[in-house]
Amino acid sequence: MDGEKSPLKRFRLALVIALCGLGLPAAWSSFGLITPAGSDSQTRVFGIADGEALHSVSSRLDQAGLLPRGALFGPQVLVVYGRIAGVDRRIKSGEYDLQQTMTPLQILDKLVAGSVKTYAITLPEGWRIDQIATRLEEAQIIDAKVLIAKATDPEVARTLGVEANTLEGYLYPETYQFRRNTNADEILKHLVDEFKSRWTAEDQTRLEASGMSLHDVVTFASIVEKETADDSERPVISGVFHNRLRKGMRLQSDPTVIYGMLFVSGQFDGNIRKKDLRADTPYNTYTRAGLPPGPIASVSIDSIRAALNPADVDYLYFVSRNDGTHEFSKTLREHTNAVNRYQKRQRRKGS
């Protein structure tokens, strides 16, 4: 753009100054800025710390063999150029993919542009905030405790336009590209923006016609999300839960019990016992009627749409067939028979 010269245009100007005012040796050393360090095209990961000065970066680039070697060229030449071009204080921290075949100017352009190395991070459907945070920490994107603290701060939720006390349920499951040491605010905004982007005008119309708040729908969808991974079953399970709510029945969803256990004690050993079903928590839909106070996991748009568009079924119960699908029943007797059938089959397989 005319209003702001690129680093390359600035270099040409600086080169003219060198040629006219500094003499041939300085001009010759300036040509090193457009000379690659070598022919090795192998990518090297080069990290820059927050606030690191260009002279330190240039010195380390030289030590890493990423700057050309010569009697009239050294890391200080890049520093001088950076000052002349006015970009010496504009390099961005992070990790960069660099090669010897890049010229010093190309490297500097990349550092100034902040073209940092990113990592693909997949956040599956149905994960809780703590699971998402742990996954990002494992990838060295952010400290899990820092992200959890931000994601469970009511003020952060309000800042991001979420009318809830936490961002549970609103961190959209998807594959993202993040750089190392990304700050929590940036991560959370990215995930919430992705959640918002999935909604269509039709979804909004269905929400307004449902008589439920957005928070209720996301809460409802999170239970559907945890109950099945089968896309075809989502509307049917939604229909079951809608039927139970209309009849004043408790949802009796095991995933809500698990979330309640984690909410209260932070522990779940993988088994739900009868005492757990009876232990009252804000999220236990065996002991409390209606929806729990908030979502129990991140939700896909498919589960949201299932919550808004339940299948027109007469079922009131379902039980796992232990193969990823469920047996649906209209009466308690049918359900009891199905439970006995599939539980006994599972016990026989485990014996």
N, C-alpha and C positions, 0 to 999 in steps of 0.2 A: 504493500500500500504506500501511496505517496507520503502520507502523514508521518510514517515511521519507517526508516530504512531498516532492512533486514541485516543480520550480522554479516552476510556476504557483501552487501553494498557498503556497509561501514568499513569492512576490510579493504575494499578497493580505495576508499577515501584515505584510510590510514596508510595504505601502501604508497599512494601518491605523495603523502606527506613525508614518508620515509625516504622515498626516492629523491624528493626535492630538497629536503632539509637535513637528513641524517646520513646521507652518503651511501655508497654501494654496499658496504658490509651489513649495515642495518637493513637495507632493502633486500639483500640476499637472504638474511635470516628470516625476513618476513615471508619469503616464499615457502619456508618450512610449514607455514600454516595451511598450505594447500597441498602438502606432500604427505601421503600415508606413511605410517610407521613401518609397514611391511606388507607381505603378501598373504599372511595367514588370515583366512576368513573365519576361523573358528570363533564363536561367540564367547565372550568373557563377561561375567557378571561383575559390575563395578558399583560399589555402594558409596553414597555421599551422605554424611551425617547432617542433621539439622544445624544450620548456621555455619557450616564449614566454609572457609574462605577459599577463593579461587587459587591462591598461591599454594595452599595445602593440597587441593584437588589436583592441580597441575603437577605438583611434585609426585603424587602417588600415581598419576597417569603415566608419568615418565618411568617410574620404578616398575610399573606393570607392563612396560614395553608397548604402550599405546601412543607414544609420541615419537616422531622421527628423531634419530640421533645424528648429530653433525656438529662440526666445530663452531658454526654460527647459529645453531638452533638449540634451545634448551627450554625447560618448562617456564622460565621467566618470560620468554617471548609471548607465550599464550596469555600470561598475566597482563603484560603490557598492552597487548591487543585488546583484551577484555576491558581494560580501563579506557582505552581510546574509544572503543565501540560503545561504552556505557553499559556493558552487560555483566561486569565483574561481580555485582551484587544481586544478580538475578538468576543465578543457578539454583535449581530445585533439588531438595534432598530426595533420597530414594535409591532404588537399585536400577541399573541401566545395563542393557545388552550392548556391548561394544565390540568392535573388531579392529584388528591392526590395519585393515584395508580402508578404514575411515580416516579422513584427514582431521587434523586438530580442529579446523573450523566446523566440520560436520559433527564432531564430538561436542564442541561447545554449543552449537545450535541445538543439539539434542538435550543437553543439560539445561539450557535456558528455557526450552519449550516444556521441560518437565515430562519428556516422553519416557516415563519410568517403566520398568519391567512389572508386569502384572501376572497374577496367578489365578487360574480358573478354580473356583470354589463352588462345589455343588451343595446346596442346602435342601435336603429332601422334604417332601410334604410330611406334615404331622410331627415335626420336631418342635420341642419347647425352646424357650429363650436360652436356657442353660446349655442345651445341646448345640444350638447354633453358635453360641459363644465359644464352647469347647472346640468345635470344628475350626473356627477362625483362629483360635489360639494355636492349635496344632499346625496350622499353615503359616504361623508367624505373622498373621495379619494384625492382631490386637490381643492384648491381655484379656482373658475371659472375664475376670472380675470387674474390669473397667467397663466392658460392654454390658454386662448384666446390670451393673449399678445404673448406667444410663438408660437401659431399656426398661427398667422398672421404676423410673423416676416419673411421677405424674406430670411434672412440669415439662419434661422432654416430650412426653406423649402429646400434651396440649400444643407445644410448639410445632409439632409435626402434623397437627390437625386431627389427632386421634382423640376422640372423646372417651377416654378410659384412663385407668390409673397406671396401666403398663402397656407395653407394645406387644404383649402376648397375643398371637393370632394375626397380627398385622405385618409381620416380617415375612414377605412373600417367598415361598420356596422356589428356587430357580438356580441356575448356574451363573455365577457372577465373576467378574474380573476385578481383583483387588490388588493393590500394591502392598508391599510389606509396611507395617507400622502405620496403617491408615487410622485416622482418629475415629472415635466412636460416633460422633455426630454425623460424619460423612457416611459411614456404613449404614447407620439406622435410617438416615434420610433416603439413601439409595434403595433400601429394602421396602420402606413404606411407600415411596414413590412408585415402585414396581407394583405393589399391591393396588394402589389407586389406578394405575394405568390399565389394569386388567378389566376394570368395570366398563360396561358399555351403557348407552342410553337405555337399552332394553332392561339391563340389570337394575338400573336405577328406578325405572318404572315399576318393575316387579317388587322392588324393596318398598316403594311408597304404597303399593297396593297390598302388601303383606300384613300391614298393621304392626310390624316389628321394627324396632330401631336397628340401625346398622350394627351396633354392638351385640344385640340379641342374635342377629343373623350370623355374625362371625362366630359367636359362641356356639350356636346351633351347628354351624358348618364344621367347627373344630371337632365336635363329637362324631359327626358323620365321617370326617377325615380319619379319625382314630379307629372307627369301627370296621372300616373296610378299605382295601386297596383296589378293589374291583370297581372300575368305572361304571359298569352296568348296574351295580347294586346300590350306588349312592342314592339315586332317587327313591328306591324302594325302602332303604333304611330311613331316609328322611321321612317317607310316608308313615312308617311305623311310629317314629317319634312324634310326628304331628298328630297322629291318631291318639297316642297315649296322652299328650298334653290336652287335647280336646276333651278327653274322657276324665280328666283329672287324675290320671295315673302317673306314678313317678316314672321317670325315664329309665332308671336302673341300668345305667351304662357303666360297665367296668372301667373304661378309661378315665372316667371322672373320679372314680374311687382312687385309682392310682395317682392321679394328679393331686387329689386331696391329701394323700399320704405324703407325697413329696412336698406339698405346700406346708404341711404341719411339721413334719420331721426331717424332710430332705432325704428320706430313705425309702427304697422299695427294692426288695430282694428278688423280684420276678414272679412271686406267687401271691395271689389274692386268697385270703382265708375268710371264713365266715365272720370272724371277729372284725376283719377289715370292712366287710360290707355293713356291719352294724356300727362301726366307729364314725361318729358324726363329725364331718368337716364341712366347710362352706361349699365344697365341690362334690360331696357324696350324694349322688342322685338316687341312692337307695334310701337315704334317711331324710332327704329334703325334696320337696315338690318343685316343679318348674325347672327352668334352666339354672345352671350354676352362675356365679357372679361374673364370670368372664370366660374367654376362650381357654382351652387347655392345650392348644398346639397351633402351629402355623397352618394356614389353610390354602388349598388350591382354589382357583376360580371354579373348577368343576364341583367341588363340595359346596361352595357358596351358591352356585346355581341349583344344586340339588336341594339345598335348604329352602330356596325360594320357589322351586318347582317340584314339590314332592310328587311321587307317583300316586295315582289314584288306586290305592289298595285297601283291603280290609284287614291286613295283618296287624297284630299287636305285639308279636314276639318274634325273636329270631335267635338262632344258636349257630355257632361255628361248626362247619362240617370238617374242620381241620385240614382243609385243602385250599384255603383262601376264599371260600365262598360260604354262604349261610343258608340254613333251612328256616323258612318263614312259616309262621303259624297264626291262625286266627283265634284259637282258643287256648286257654291255659292247659287243658288236657293234651291237645296236640303238641304244645310246646314241651310239656313234661316228658312225653314219649320221645320227642326228638332229642331232648337233652340226655335222657337215659341211653338212647341209641348211640349217639355220637360220643358221649363221655365214656361209655363202656368200651366202645371200639378203640378210643384213644388209650384207655387204661390197658387193654389187651396188647396194643402195639408197644406200649412202654414196659410191659412186664417181661 
